[in-house]
Amino acid sequence: MSRASYIARPTERAAIRAAARSGRPLPSVPALMAALIEANDRADREGVNLAAHRIVRASEPGVGE
């Protein structure tokens, strides 16, 4: 492989580290609860799972770190 055609790409670990450095504000718990209720009403199991996990992360910032 010649040097001119090589494109450096970050590894998965480097991408995860870079994402972890940037702060992303979480939505408020009432907004997440509304999303959970909406997903439950629509029988969206994946949406319920995602909303429930986001609620836990928003209410307990130390969880999952």
N, C-alpha and C positions, 0 to 999 in steps of 0.2 A: 504494500500500500504506500503510495507516495505521500509525502508530507502535505502537498497542496490539496489533496482530496480528503484528508482526514478532518472530521468535524468532531470536536470534543463534546461529549454529552455527559450530563451529570448522572451519577449512579442513583439508584433508588434511595440509598441512605443519605446522600447529599441533598436530594430533593426534599426528603422528609425533614432534615435538619433546617433547610432554608424555610420551609413552611412553618416549622415550629418557632422560628425566630420572629415571624410576623404575627402580631396580635390581631385576632379576629374577634370583634365584639359579638357576644351571643345575644339573640333576641330576648325580650323580657319573658319571664315565666308565664304571665297571663297570655301572651301571644302564642307561646308554645303549647299551652294547654288548649287554646282554641284550635290550633292545628291538629292536636291529638284527637280532640272531639270530632273535628271534621273528617279526619282519616278514619276514625272508628265508624262514623255514620256511613261512610262510603265503602266500608268493609275492605279498606286498603291495609293489608297486614304489614307491608313494607313501610308504609307511611306511619302507621302506629308505632312500629319498632323504632324508626328514625326519630319521631317526635318524642317518644319516651326517653330515649338515650340523650337527646338534646336537653330535655327538662332536667335530667339528673346532672348533666354537665353544667347547666346554668345555675342550678341551685347549690351545687357543691363544687366550687372551682378546683379543688385539689383532686377530684376523682379522675382517674385515667391518666395521671401524669407520672 
